[in-house]
Amino acid sequence: MEHFRAFSPEELKFVAGFKRGELVAEPGAMILAEGAHSAQLFTLLSGWAFRFKTLEDGRRQILNYSLPGDLIGLQGSVIGAMEHSVEALSPAVLCVFQRDRLADLFKHHPGLSFDVTWLASREERMLDENLLSLGRRTAIERAAYLVAFLYQRAAAVGLTEHKGLLIPISQQHVADTLGLSIVHTNKTLRKLSDRGLIRWHDRACEVLDPEGLLAVSGWSGLIERKRPLI
């Protein structure tokens, strides 16, 4: 499980003033919309969400998934308009921050500034892995990597400690992440199921053999490091 950095009293005081409340989102709720200028950014406290972009004809590419502790909306806070959308994948609770306080964070709190930079760098590292998977892995390797990736991210924040994990994704989510047709995705996931690596439920994937998924994907897994939680 990932370890979280302890904040100083001054940092805790700033974060308490930075926070503007909490937001509850149901599955399918749009948290941030591509092209929007949001006055807020969020930390995901519980639940799952995903980031995606959409072509003019409605085709969707899922870019990454957000789990508890992840910062959502930083791009809009720095660049201006959001260049992707974020949707709740499961019931979710988010901590709401006012983006206009972000400049104060960088000016007066170097420790917190490093934490924000760390989270952005971690997201970049995950996207590098995902791009490698899309570009060079076979369909079954891609699917195994995706499920193993989500399982390990969930394990890192304690979601697999006392109960079996059901990753709340549909086969359409998998197809939109891997760049495959829904038919090809169904056939590929069936191969993983036939090998006893996963069990597919209605809009959820149960991981039966995490090590087997790593072996199929040819991926060594996530590197655990101490991380911030803003």
C-alpha positions as CSV (number, residue, x, y, z in Angstrom):
1,M,0.0,0.0,0.0
2,E,1.3,3.5,-0.8
3,H,2.4,5.7,2.2
4,F,1.2,9.3,2.3
5,R,3.4,12.2,3.3
6,A,2.6,13.9,6.6
7,F,1.7,17.6,6.4
8,S,3.1,20.4,8.6
9,P,0.6,22.4,10.8
10,E,1.0,25.3,8.4
11,E,0.2,23.2,5.4
12,L,-2.8,21.7,7.1
13,K,-4.1,25.1,7.9
14,F,-3.7,26.2,4.3
15,V,-5.4,23.1,2.9
16,A,-8.3,23.6,5.3
17,G,-8.8,27.1,4.0
18,F,-8.3,26.0,0.4
19,K,-11.1,23.5,0.7
20,R,-14.6,24.6,-0.3
21,G,-16.7,21.6,0.5
22,E,-17.4,18.1,-0.9
23,L,-19.2,16.9,-4.0
24,V,-21.1,13.7,-4.3
25,A,-21.2,12.2,-7.8
26,E,-23.2,9.3,-9.1
27,P,-22.0,6.9,-11.8
28,G,-22.1,8.7,-15.2
29,A,-22.0,12.2,-13.7
30,M,-19.8,14.6,-15.5
31,I,-17.3,16.1,-13.1
32,L,-15.4,18.3,-15.6
33,A,-16.2,18.9,-19.3
34,E,-13.8,19.3,-22.1
35,G,-13.7,23.0,-23.2
36,A,-15.1,24.3,-19.9
37,H,-13.5,26.9,-17.6
38,S,-14.0,25.4,-14.2
39,A,-13.5,27.6,-11.0
40,Q,-12.7,24.4,-9.1
41,L,-10.4,21.5,-8.9
42,F,-10.9,18.3,-6.9
43,T,-9.3,15.5,-4.9
44,L,-11.1,12.2,-5.3
45,L,-11.8,11.0,-1.7
46,S,-13.7,7.8,-2.6
47,G,-14.9,6.0,-5.7
48,W,-13.5,5.8,-9.3
49,A,-13.5,8.3,-12.2
50,F,-12.0,8.4,-15.7
51,R,-10.5,11.0,-18.0
52,F,-11.4,11.0,-21.7
53,K,-11.5,12.9,-24.9
54,T,-14.2,12.7,-27.6
55,L,-14.1,13.1,-31.4
56,E,-16.7,15.1,-33.2
57,D,-18.5,11.9,-34.3
58,G,-18.8,10.8,-30.6
59,R,-16.0,8.2,-30.5
60,R,-14.3,8.3,-27.1
61,Q,-10.8,7.6,-26.0
62,I,-10.3,7.0,-22.2
63,L,-7.0,8.4,-21.2
64,N,-6.6,7.3,-17.6
65,Y,-8.5,6.4,-14.5
66,S,-8.7,8.3,-11.2
67,L,-8.7,6.6,-7.7
68,P,-8.9,8.0,-4.2
69,G,-6.1,10.6,-3.6
70,D,-5.9,11.7,-7.2
71,L,-6.0,15.4,-8.1
72,I,-8.6,16.2,-10.8
73,G,-8.7,19.4,-12.9
74,L,-5.2,20.6,-12.5
75,Q,-4.8,21.1,-16.3
76,G,-7.7,23.5,-16.3
77,S,-6.2,25.4,-13.4
78,V,-2.9,25.9,-15.1
79,I,-3.9,26.1,-18.8
80,G,-7.4,27.6,-18.7
81,A,-10.0,25.5,-20.5
82,M,-10.2,21.8,-19.9
83,E,-8.8,19.7,-22.7
84,H,-10.4,16.5,-21.5
85,S,-13.5,15.5,-19.6
86,V,-13.8,13.6,-16.3
87,E,-16.8,11.3,-15.5
88,A,-17.6,9.4,-12.4
89,L,-17.2,5.6,-12.9
90,S,-18.8,4.7,-9.6
91,P,-20.4,6.6,-6.7
92,A,-17.8,9.1,-5.8
93,V,-17.0,11.8,-3.2
94,L,-14.7,14.6,-4.1
95,C,-13.1,17.4,-2.1
96,V,-13.6,20.7,-3.8
97,F,-10.9,23.4,-4.0
98,Q,-11.0,26.9,-5.5
99,R,-8.5,27.1,-8.3
100,D,-7.8,30.8,-7.7
101,R,-6.0,29.8,-4.5
102,L,-3.5,27.7,-6.4
103,A,-1.2,30.6,-6.9
104,D,-1.0,31.2,-3.1
105,L,-0.1,27.5,-2.7
106,F,2.8,27.8,-5.1
107,K,4.0,31.1,-3.7
108,H,3.9,30.3,0.0
109,H,4.0,26.5,0.4
110,P,6.9,24.9,-1.4
111,G,6.2,21.5,0.1
112,L,2.6,21.5,-1.2
113,S,3.9,22.8,-4.5
114,F,6.2,19.9,-4.8
115,D,3.3,17.6,-4.0
116,V,1.2,19.0,-6.9
117,T,4.2,18.6,-9.2
118,W,4.7,15.0,-8.0
119,L,1.1,14.2,-8.8
120,A,1.4,15.7,-12.3
121,S,4.6,13.8,-12.9
122,R,3.0,10.5,-11.7
123,E,0.2,11.1,-14.1
124,E,2.7,11.6,-16.9
125,R,4.5,8.4,-16.0
126,M,1.2,6.4,-16.1
127,L,0.3,7.9,-19.5
128,D,3.7,6.9,-20.8
129,E,3.0,3.3,-19.8
130,N,-0.5,3.4,-21.3
131,L,0.8,4.8,-24.6
132,L,3.4,2.0,-24.7
133,S,0.7,-0.5,-24.2
134,L,-1.5,0.9,-27.0
135,G,1.3,1.2,-29.4
136,R,3.2,-2.1,-28.9
137,R,1.3,-4.7,-27.0
138,T,-1.0,-7.2,-28.6
139,A,-4.8,-7.1,-27.8
140,I,-4.6,-9.7,-25.1
141,E,-1.4,-8.1,-23.6
142,R,-3.2,-4.7,-23.6
143,A,-6.2,-6.1,-21.9
144,A,-4.1,-7.9,-19.3
145,Y,-2.0,-4.8,-18.7
146,L,-5.1,-2.6,-18.2
147,V,-6.7,-4.9,-15.6
148,A,-3.4,-5.4,-13.8
149,F,-2.8,-1.7,-13.8
150,L,-6.2,-0.9,-12.3
151,Y,-5.8,-3.7,-9.8
152,Q,-2.4,-2.5,-8.6
153,R,-3.6,1.1,-8.4
154,A,-6.6,0.0,-6.3
155,A,-4.3,-2.1,-4.1
156,A,-2.0,0.9,-3.6
157,V,-4.8,2.8,-1.9
158,G,-6.1,-0.1,0.2
159,L,-9.1,-1.1,-1.9
160,T,-8.1,-4.8,-2.0
161,E,-7.2,-5.4,1.7
162,H,-10.3,-6.9,3.2
163,K,-12.5,-7.9,0.3
164,G,-12.4,-9.0,-3.3
165,L,-12.0,-6.2,-5.8
166,L,-14.6,-5.5,-8.5
167,I,-13.2,-3.0,-10.9
168,P,-16.3,-0.9,-11.9
169,I,-15.8,-0.9,-15.7
170,S,-17.9,-2.2,-18.5
171,Q,-16.5,-3.8,-21.7
172,Q,-17.3,-0.6,-23.5
173,H,-14.9,1.2,-21.1
174,V,-12.2,-1.4,-21.8
175,A,-12.8,-1.0,-25.6
176,D,-12.6,2.8,-25.3
177,T,-9.4,2.6,-23.3
178,L,-7.6,0.0,-25.6
179,G,-8.8,1.4,-28.9
180,L,-10.5,-1.9,-29.9
181,S,-14.0,-2.6,-31.2
182,I,-16.5,-3.9,-28.7
183,V,-16.5,-7.3,-30.5
184,H,-12.7,-7.6,-30.4
185,T,-12.7,-6.5,-26.8
186,N,-15.3,-9.2,-25.8
187,K,-13.3,-11.9,-27.5
188,T,-10.0,-10.7,-25.8
189,L,-11.6,-10.6,-22.4
190,R,-13.0,-14.0,-22.9
191,K,-9.5,-15.4,-23.4
192,L,-8.4,-13.9,-20.1
193,S,-11.5,-15.4,-18.4
194,D,-10.8,-18.8,-20.0
195,R,-7.3,-18.7,-18.5
196,G,-8.8,-18.1,-15.0
197,L,-7.3,-14.6,-14.7
198,I,-10.5,-12.6,-14.5
199,R,-14.2,-13.1,-14.0
200,W,-16.6,-10.7,-15.8
201,H,-19.7,-9.5,-14.0
202,D,-22.3,-7.0,-15.1
203,R,-20.4,-3.8,-15.6
204,A,-17.5,-5.0,-13.4
205,C,-14.3,-7.1,-13.6
206,E,-13.2,-9.4,-10.8
207,V,-9.4,-10.0,-10.7
208,L,-8.7,-13.7,-9.9
209,D,-4.9,-13.9,-10.7
210,P,-3.0,-10.6,-10.5
211,E,0.3,-12.3,-11.1
212,G,-1.0,-14.1,-14.1
213,L,-2.2,-10.8,-15.6
214,L,1.3,-9.4,-15.1
215,A,2.9,-12.4,-16.9
216,V,0.5,-12.1,-19.9
217,S,1.1,-8.3,-20.2
218,G,4.9,-8.5,-19.8
219,W,4.6,-5.6,-17.3
220,S,6.6,-5.5,-14.1
221,G,4.0,-3.6,-12.1
222,L,3.7,-0.2,-10.3
223,I,6.7,1.1,-8.3
224,E,5.5,2.0,-4.8
225,R,6.7,5.4,-3.5
226,K,5.6,7.7,-0.7
227,R,3.0,10.0,-2.2
228,P,1.1,13.2,-1.2
229,L,-2.6,13.4,-0.4
230,I,-3.9,17.0,-0.8
